[in-house]
Amino acid sequence: MWDNHAVLRALANFLLLAALMMVLYSGGVWLIHSPLFPVKRIHIGGQFAKVTPMQLKYIAKHELSGTFFTLDINKTRGAFQKLPWVREVQVRRTWPDRLEITISEHVALARWGESGLISTEGRWFDAASDQPLPVFYGPAGSEKEMVRALQMFEPVLKQAKLQPRQLWLSERRAWKMELDNGVMLELGRGPVKERLVRFAEYWPRSLAVLPYRIESIDLRYPNGFAVRMPDYKASAATANKL
């Protein structure tokens, strides 16, 4: 072998190429990690109603590290997603020294019991709000179902100038609702929208004009409903007929 000049030449070329590759690799690693390519500009975009500029500046200053090439995109995204109202974060490098960050916020639709909020997409998130939002009480995993129900109920009630204050969904998928006037509605299961439409039609012209406080209305009847009025007293004549 050592007398074979062709083999020795090929081996020498291979070793030279390997050495050159090692040099290039080491140079590339050094270049990537060197301070020659810092992130000089960070642009944060989006429409913010709840996230404050101070929060964004703090994260950009204390949570982001690395050069233009080594900065961890996933870690950067995760740092901003720790903020309570942040729904989505997009991060993109722009040559030669710019980092583009776009942030989308949650839009709160309701409260989830005593803990957290529910977004318009039906996602639970842990944040505080002073908005007068309806309150949901339901089984775990029913957030999107309750959002769809609220979005269906609100236009119906709006016709009667009413709004939902609290909404319950039982394990058996039976619905109950408290209105902003304090009246409790038993909607039950099945065709709940049809029952609510019937209630909304009768409320302004028949129920709201009664001279008694209405505590609750059971809408689970096929052709009517039962009204509970604690202050109502049947007259003697009416009582004698019963």
Stockholm file with secondary structure:
# STOCKHOLM 1.0

chainA/1-242         MWDNHAVLRALANFLLLAALMMVLYSGGVWLIHSPLFPVKRIHIGGQFAKVTPMQLKYIAKHELSGTFFTLDINKTRGAFQKLPWVREVQVRRTWPDRLEITISEHVALARWGESGLISTEGRWFDAASDQPLPVFYGPAGSEKEMVRALQMFEPVLKQAKLQPRQLWLSERRAWKMELDNGVMLELGRGPVKERLVRFAEYWPRSLAVLPYRIESIDLRYPNGFAVRMPDYKASAATANKL
#=GR chainA/1-242 SS CTTCHHHHHHHHHHHHHHHHHHHHHHHHHHHHHSTTSCCCEEEEESCCSSSCHHHHHHHHHHTCCSCTTTCCHHHHHHHHHTSTTEEEEEEEEETTTEEEEEEEECCEEEEETTSCEEETTSCEECCCCCSCCCEEECCTTCHHHHHHHHHHHHHHHHTTTCCEEEEEECTTCCEEEEETTSCEEEEESSSHHHHHHHHHHHIIIIITTSSSCCCEEECCSSSCCEEECTTCCCCHHHHHHC
#=GC SS_cons         CTTCHHHHHHHHHHHHHHHHHHHHHHHHHHHHHSTTSCCCEEEEESCCSSSCHHHHHHHHHHTCCSCTTTCCHHHHHHHHHTSTTEEEEEEEEETTTEEEEEEEECCEEEEETTSCEEETTSCEECCCCCSCCCEEECCTTCHHHHHHHHHHHHHHHHTTTCCEEEEEECTTCCEEEEETTSCEEEEESSSHHHHHHHHHHHIIIIITTSSSCCCEEECCSSSCCEEECTTCCCCHHHHHHC
//
